[in-house]
């Protein structure tokens, strides 16, 4: 098990390192940082299994740093170490594996190490699926793809049936209490009537899965119908597979750029983006930020290689999927200028002005306006 330790207080960092060495010999401490600005580079370099992270740091709040780490390198476990217990709820909202208080207690640290080992063990023995097994598509909209066929829309009996399936899929392998589902889908009905709708909708979902030849997916009820759990069986989920492929990417260089681009192009749009499911927003934003971070990283690589045409292609892809990202328009303006494409610069500025002023009713940032004004004056004289 590989770990990185982060604490801006040097003595606290030494104490944590000694405690880990004394109580957790199975943990390999690959790096320690007291400067939070260096942590992200260290995470990308060492790819640890877990980061022990202080919350109170001067340059960046540990909660925000933990969120960034999880976004950029999915799968890394976060354990917060702090003197303040008021951040516990926020810590676990970020899917932190654990939260331990200073001064460290020997038994409490051992419990945390055991939790990490269990999590890594589960991940290591996770059932692998044949690439020819059925696929559930979650980019943009819910679709089913059978081996050798194109993705197809499922024929849901009602929109409630579709959302209930999506919600159970989102929380797959976890039993969701019946009361949670009733409140989510039928909050206006009294419990008995809402429960009847739930039973009927579960039946319709099972029928839809059967008619779609996706009956490898099962929905199991708990004791006395107290809750429901979705089991994928042999089915796969495209967003899960994409994120796994992202985790396998190594260092970005000339020999791996094509592989990076291939995996990044598998991102087809927002997670369940065609539906206004508020409960999906956190995952939607997380996957979007993960994709955007690596797309910008790929752009920077191509620019450093002076391969402007490739950089333009990547920025255009960002613009296609995230048209509200002002930065992509500005980057494209500068790239078109670098290759002497005046029409390209003008088109991007016009697109940005239309997007910002008409669609979003916001002004273009002063930096972009100033750059364009200077560029325009130079281009008119050349």
Number of C-alpha atoms within 10 A of each C-alpha: 16 15 23 24 23 28 24 18 15 14 11 16 18 14 14 21 17 12 16 22 14 10 14 16 11 12 17 15 18 15 17 20 18 18 16 19 12 11 21 15 10 16 21 14 11 13 19 21 19 22 25 21 25 29 23 17 18 10 11 13 13 22 23 13 20 25 17 16 21 19 19 22 19 16 18 22 22 27 24 23 24 21 14 12 13 9 14 15 11 11 23 16 10 15 14 21 17 20 22 21 15 13 12 16 11 13 10 13 19 14 13 16 20 13 14 20 16 12 13 18 11 11 11 9 8 9 10 8 12 10 10 13 16 26 21 23 22 23 20 16 16 21 16 23 22 17 11 9 9 9 16 14 12 15 15 17 13 12 9 17 23 18 18 19 22 18 18 19 20 15 14 17 15 14 17 19 15 17 14 11 19 21 13 15 16 16 13 10 13 10 14 10 11 19 18 12 18 20 11 12 20 19 13 17 22 18 17 19 19 14 12 16 14 22 18 14 19 16 21 15 17 14 8 6 12 12 17 21 19 22 18 20 15 17 22 22 16 18 19 13 13 16 20 13 14 19 15 11 13 13 12 15 13 10 9 12 15 13 13 21 14 10 16 22 15 16 19 14 20 22 25 19 16 13 13 10 13 8 11 16 15 12 14 19 14 19 22 18 15 20 23 17 14 17 21 16 13 23 21 15 18 20 16 11 13 12 14 20 14 16 24 21 13 22 22 17 16 20 17 13 15 15 16 16 15 17 16 22 25 21 19 24 25 20 21 20 17 13 11 12 13 15 12 17 23 16 14 19 20 13 12 24 20 14 19 18 12 11 11 11 11 11 13 16 11 9 10 18 15 11 13 18 12 11 16 15 10 10 12 7 6 6
